[in-house]
């Protein structure tokens, strides 16, 4: 095997699903600026828009999660074009 192929700085990191608030801890090398305290231990925090605890494939619920308001942003941006085409 090649030496120094994999990073050596794996550490526990907290991942938080912003759509439902679930938090889980896993090992990662990702750099973060925020931290969170879980059961008295402070972990680096990574915020996720969606994870396996809220994704429709894993939950079995067919629910559209639009946390960033993408549809509203699209409608605001292109509302003039849409109105002109309807006339």
Residue pairs with C-beta under 8 A, 6 or more apart in sequence:
7 29
9 29
10 27
10 28
10 29
11 27
11 28
11 29
11 44
12 25
12 26
12 27
12 43
13 25
13 26
13 27
13 28
13 30
13 32
13 43
13 44
13 45
13 46
14 23
14 24
14 25
14 36
14 38
14 43
14 44
14 45
14 46
15 23
15 24
15 25
15 26
15 45
15 46
15 48
15 51
16 22
16 23
16 36
16 45
16 46
16 47
16 48
17 23
17 48
17 49
17 50
17 51
17 53
17 54
18 47
18 48
18 49
18 67
19 49
19 50
19 54
19 65
19 67
20 53
20 54
22 51
22 53
22 54
23 36
23 38
24 51
24 53
25 38
25 43
28 46
30 44
30 46
31 44
32 44
32 45
32 46
34 44
34 45
34 47
35 42
35 43
35 44
35 45
36 42
36 43
36 45
37 43
49 65
49 67
49 68
50 65
50 67
52 58
53 59
54 65
56 62
56 63
56 65
75 82
